[in-house]
């Protein structure tokens, strides 16, 4: 009677013991909470429109949730740190650049101060960190007055309290990275490496002048080459902060059907990489790709991503990882007093300019393009640039083109219809100078063909009134623009004739891959793009959308 029971007891012990060992391991594990943001873009105040998420009552539709702002984010970050023994606050690039006036007016010094005050510790560089060039980015890290505009803020700029990482950005003259490739932090005696880098395509989406002398390596190759070095230093837990991302189909805490560059990059990563914190695409997701946790936190400070890791003291590796994208709801989190004081100190200098009336609109001018690639705000901006440069004394332009990536937000219609300089600047925050140059009709066509240089992400230029053309989506690259349907004021564009064309200085040097513009001659520099738009509003308000018929798409 006794013997039959023994095998049963043994079986029960065998089933129980692994659970017992697992519980013991869990008790010994070191917990680490990582707080992460990406693509803040100097949005110190909550962005218009907040964040769009699935309606909890009807997931087939989207709703806008008021969210963001440094004051509310700081409060949330403090709350998320509470009760966690080991925490670190990190970012995946584009903290600065393409910023609203409050930050951009001071060359993004307020954002660097805000993030430092908030306790940010590490950030990868993003493509927008290079908008004003390497030397200006080094100033962001190290402090000091702007070389041209000097010290404009309420106090001297001390530089970042956090560390930038740039594993894939190499100075050609020295062969060294612009910033360290990684940083190792210890939590409960366990080292964790944070590798930071931006997308290899950075030179294609910033001004060539800004990245002169720099090269940007392949993302996966860069990370994989560092793994042996980190392992030699006793590191098993590796987190990658990468300014590149994907496009999910689901809501902000989901990941169905994710596509985009991040998928292939993660699959190429050495399996020593445990967690990937991504950005660049302005999307929100929590994914598992190739067995690794991959996150992204939307844009403009609307989300703080909370990543909870368990680290094994024996292997010193990650044994579990989970994440939650938490919305920085403006109606839920109180304003942090230190952040409020910082913003108010800069407001005293910026407010008189920011609140200045530019004009008015009859309805919101949207930057969202139609199927042909034309947007209401794009039309207005191109018209403004033409108006600012059409006089012979200002360049004698007859056509203006502007890049869609330079149009950052809608110009919203408020209750009274009024538009301020801050609204204008938010839509055109790069402070690009207008350049009028001479192109032949054939060079204009060649430039337009370059809109599909990246077929997955066409960059359809916005065009000024009087210029019209048709493109055929069924044609191959290089043959999409129909030469016989390019016209100016009803007259067909002559391939051999010269035309004075206005673009911004970013495009003039081949930005966004529009290298045909580098062939332009007789350059004449004009006003800044935001100032041209401001002048247009002053002269033409109330401004209304025009018929979207300048660009026609076939097939």
N, C-alpha and C positions, 0 to 999 in steps of 0.2 A: 504493500500500500504506500510505503514511503517513497520507493524508487520512482514511480511515475510522477510524483510531485516535484522531484528535484529538477528534471529538465524544464518543467514549467517555470519554476522559480528562476532558473538560469536565464530563460528567455525573457522573463519580466525584468531581471536585472540588466540584461543586455539592452533592452528597450529604454530603460530608465537612465542608465549611466551616461550615454551620449548627451541626453538632455541636461543631466547634472553637470557634465563637463562644459557644455555650452553656456550654461548659466554662470559657471565660475569664470569662464573666459569673458563673458559679457560684463561681469562685475569688475574684472581687472582692466577692461578696455579703457583707453583714454579717449574722452569725448572732445571733439573739436567742432566749434560752430564758426562757419565762414559766412560773412555777410558780403554780398556782392552787388555792384551796380554796373551799368554800361551805358554809353551814349548819352551822357548827361547834357552835353552841349550848352553849358552855361545857363541852364534854366533854373536860376535861383528862385524865381517865383513860379507858381503852378502854371503849366502851359495851357493855352486855350484848348479846350476839347478834352483835357484829361487823358484818360485811357479808354479805349473801346473794348468791351468784353461781351461775351454771350449773355443775353438776358436770362436770368435764372428762371423766369416764368415762361419763356419761349426761346429755346436755344437756337431757333432758326433765324433769330434776328439779333442785332447788336445794339448795345446801349452805351452811352458815354458816362463815365464815372469821373467826377472831379478828383484830380489826383496830382501829386507832385509838389515841388517846392522844397528848398533847402531847410526852411524852418520846421516843416512837418517831418521831413526825412530824418533830421537830426534826432527828433523825439522818438521816432520809430527805432532808429539804430540803437539808441540808449535802452529802450525797452527790450529789444532783442538780445542785448548783451547781458541783461540782468539774469542771474541764476546760472549763467554759463561760465564755468571756471576758465575754459580756454576759448578765446574768440580772436578773430582777425577780420578786418574790414578791407576789402580789395575791390579793384575795378578792372574792366576789360576794355579800356580805351575810349577815346573821344569824349573825355571830360570837358574839353574846351573846343573852340572852333564852331562856326555857324551858330553863334550865341546871340541871345537877345541883347538889346542895347545896354542894360544895366551891367552886364559882364563885358561885352565887346568894347564898349567905350573906353574901358580901362585895360584893354588887351588881355582880358580874362583873368586878371589878377584877383578880382573878387571871388571867382569860382575856386581858384587854387587855395585861397584863404579859407573859404567855406569848407571845402573838403578836408583841409588840414585840421580845422577846428572841430570837425565832425569825427575825427579819429581815423580817417583813411590812412592805411599803412603802405599799400603797394598798388600800383596800377601799371598795366601794359600800356604802351603807346598805341594810339589809333592813327588812322590816316589824317584826321583833322588836327592831331597834335603837331603836324608838320605844315599847317597852312601858312604860317609866317616864317618857316625855315628852321633849320637845326639850331642856329644861334639863339633864336627867340625861345625855342623849347628848352634849351639849356638855361636860359634866364628864368623860365617858369620853375625849373627845379632849384636853381641856386639863388634866385633873388636879384635885386638891383633894379634901377630905373630903366625904362624903355629908352633905347639909344636915340630915338627921334623925338618922341612925345614927352620924354622925361617922366618925372613922378607926378601923376595927376590926381591920385586918390587921397584919402584922408590921412594916410600915414605911409612911410616907406614900405616897399614891397620886400618881404623877407624870403620869398620863395616857398616851395612846397615843403610841408611837414611829412610828406609821404615820399616813397621812392618810385621813380619810373623804371620800368624794365623794357629792354628792346633787344631780344635775343637774335632777331633776324635782320636788324638794321645795321649795316656795316659801313664805316667810313672807308672809302676806296684808298685814300692816301695812307692810312695806317693799318687797315685790315682788322680794326677793332670795332666792337659794337659801340654805338653812341651812348647807351646806358648799359648797366650790367645785364646779362642774359637771364639771371635767376637770383632768387634770394631764398635762403634756408632759415626757417624759424623752428624753434623747439617748443613742443607742447607736452608737458608731463614727461620730459626726457626723450621724446620721440621727435626726430627731425622731419620736417615736411618742407619740400621744395616747391616754390612757386616760380614757374617759367612764364615770362611775359613777352608777347610779340604781336605784331600787326600783320595784316594780309599782304601777301607778296605783290598784289596788284596796286599797292599804294602809289607808285609812280604814275600810274595811268589815271588816277582820280584826284591828284593834287597838282598844283602848278609845277611844271618841270624845273623852274627856277628854285622852288622851295626845297627840292630834294637833289639838287645838283651835288655831285660828289658822294652820293649815298647809293647803296644797293640794298635790295630787300630780297632775302632768301626765301626758298620754299618753306612753307610752314611746318609740314611733317618732317622734312629732312633736318630742319633746324632743331626741332625738339628731340628727334631720335638721336642726333649726334651728341646731345647733352646727357642722355641717359647713362652711358657708361661712366662719365665723369661724376654724376650724382651718386651712382651706386658705389663708386670708389670712396666717396665721402660718407658712406654709411646711410644713404637716403634710400628708402623704399617707397615712401608715400609722395606722389608727385601730382601737383595741381597745375594745369595749364590755363593761363589767362590769355585768350586769343581774340584779337579784334577781327573776327570773321564769323559768319553765322549762317543760318538757314531760314527756311520758310515753312512753318508748320501749317496744317490745315485746321487745327483745333483751337481751344481757348488758351488763356494765358498760363494755365498750369498743366497743359496737356501736350501731346506730341504725336498726333496721328499724321502719317504721311509726310514726314518732314523731308524736304529736299534742299538743294543748295550746296555750296562749297563745303560747309562744315561736315557734311556726311562723309565725303571721301577723305577729308583730312583726318577725321577721327579714326576712320578705318585703317589709315596708314600709320597712325601713331603706334609706337612701341607699346606693348601691353603693360609696361611698367607705369604708364600714365593712368591715373585712377579717376580723375575728375577734370572736366573741361568747362570753363566758364567763358562764354562766347558773347559776341556783340555784333555791331556793324549793320545788321539788316533791320534794326529797330523792331524786332519781333520779341514776343514773350513765349517761352516754352520751358518745359522740364522733360527731358528725354533720356532714354537709354539707347545709345548707339554703340554697337559692337561691345556690349557689356559694360560700357562706361556711362556714368552720369554726365549729361551735358545740359547746361542751363543757359538762359538768356533772359534779361529783365526789361524788355520793352525799350523805352527811350525817355529822355527828358526828366528823369528822376521820378517816374510814376510807380516804379517797383523797386523793392529791396528783396533780393533773393537770399533766402536762408538755407544754407547747406549744412547738414549735420553729419559728421563723420565719426566712426568708431575706429580707433587705431589700436592694433594689437601690440602690446609691449614686447612680446617674444619675437615676432617677425618684423615689427616696426612698419607694417604695411596697413593699408585701409582694409577693414573687414566688412564695413557697411557704409552706405552713403545714400542719403535721401535729401530732397529739396522741396522748398515751398516758395513760390513767388507771392510776396505779400504786397498788396497795393497800398501806396502811400495816400490814403484817403484824406482829403483836406478837411472833411467834416468830422473826422474821428480823432486825428492827432493834433495836439496843441502845438503852438509855435514855440520853438526853442528860444529862450531869451537871448542867448549869445548870438545865435544866427540873426535874430531880429535886429539886434544892435549893429551887427556888421552890415546888414543890408541897408539899414537906415543911414549909416555913416556914408555909404557910397551914393545913396539916393539924394543926399543933399547936393552932391555935385552933378548928378545925372538928371534929376527931375526937371529942372527948367528946360532942358533940351528935349527930354523924352515926352513931356506933356504938351509940347508945342503943337498946335493944330496944323495939320497938313492940308486937310480938305474933308471930303465926305464921299460916301458911296451910296448907291441906290439899293444894293444888295451885296452880300458877301462875294468877294472875288476869290474864287477857288483856284488852287494850284493843281487840282486833279484833272488829268488830261482825258479827252475823249478817245475813241478808238483810233483816230488818226494821229493822236499825240499832242493835240492842241488844247491849251487850258485857258480859261478866262483871264486869270492873273498873268499868265505868260504873255497873252496878247497885250495887256496893259503895260507890262514892263518893257516889252520890245518897242511899243509905241513911245514910251517915255524916253528910251535910249535914242530912238530916232529923232525925237523932238529936241533932245539936248545936243545933238551933233549935226543937224541938218543944215544949219546956217554955214555959209562958206567960211566964215571966221572960226567956226567950231569944228570943221572937218569936212563939210559938204556931203554928208551921208545921204544915201537914198534908200538904204535897207539896213535893218538892225536884226541881229540874231542874239539870243541868249540861251544859256544852257539850263535845262530843267533842274539839275542838281543844285543850282544856285538859288532856286526859289524854295525857301524853307517852310513857310507857313502861309495859310490864307490871309487875306486882309479882311477881317470880319466886319460885318455890319452890326454896330451897337444900336442901342435904343434910339439915339439921336442921329445915327448915321455918321457921326464924326470919326475921322481918322487922324491919329496922332503920328508924330515922327517916330515914336517907339513902334507903332504898328508897321510903318513903312520899313523901318530898320529890321524888324523881326523877319520880314519876308525876303530881305536882301542883306543878310548880315555879314557877308564876307568883305565888304568894303573894297570891291574890285573897281579899278579905274577903267573908264571907257576908252577904247582905242578905235579910231577910224582908219581904215586902210583900203588900198585898192586891190581888187580881185577881178579877174576875167570871169565871164559867164561860165566858162568851163571849170574854173577853179571853184566857183560857187557850187556847181553840180557835184564836183569831187568831194567838197566839204560835206554836202548833204548826204552823200553815199556813206560817209564815215559814221553816220548815226547808228548804223548796224554793225559796227566793228565787233561788238559783243552781241551776238544774236540773241542771247538769253536776256540781256538787259539793254535794249535799244535806248539811245539817248536822243530823243526827238527835240531838236532845237525849236524854240519859240520864235516866231517871225513877226515883223512889223507890218502894219497895214499897207496895202498896195502890192505886197509881194505874195504870190500864190504859187503853189506847185502840187503835183499829184505823185504819189508813190504807190507802187504795186507790190503787195506782200507776196505774190506768187513768183516774183522774179528773184534770181540769185543775187548774192551780195555783189555790189558794184554796178548793178543794173536796175536798181529799184526806182530811182527818180526818173520820171519821164521828161526828157529834155524838151519835148515839144509842148509840155504843159507847165513850164516854168515861166512866170510872167511878172512884170513890174508895171503897175498901173495900166494893165490891159495889153501891154506890149510884150511879145515873147522875148525872153532873155537871149541875147546874142552871145554865143560861146566865145567869140573873139573880142567882144566889147569890154571896156573897163567900167567897173562900178565901184562907187565908194560905199564901203560896208562898215558898220559899227558892231563890235563885239566887246566883251570885257577882256582885261589883260590876262586873265586865266586862260581863256580860249585862244587869245592871240599868240600865245607861246606853245600851243598844241595841247592844252589841257583837255581831258576827257577823250584823248585820242584824235582830236581834230587837227591833225598835222598839216592839212591843206592850208590852214590859216597862216602857217609860218611862211608861206610863199607871198603873203601880202606885202605890198610896198607902200611907200610914202605914209608911214604911220604918223598919226596925230593923236596925242593923248588929251583926254578931256576930263570931265568931272567924275566923281565916284558914282557907282550905280544907285545907291540909296538916295543920294542927293538928286540924281536925275529923276527918280521916281517921285521924290518929295516935290520937286519943281513942277512935275506934270500934274500932280494932284492940286497944287496951288492954282494952276492955270486952267484946269479942266473940270473941277468939281461942280456938281456931283458926278463921280465917275461910275459908269455903268458897263457891264459886260457887253462886248461886241459879238456879232454873230460868229460862230466858230466855223468859218468857211475858208480860212486861209490855207489850210492843209487838207488835202483830200486823199483818202486811202482807198485803193482798189483791192478786191479780194481779201 
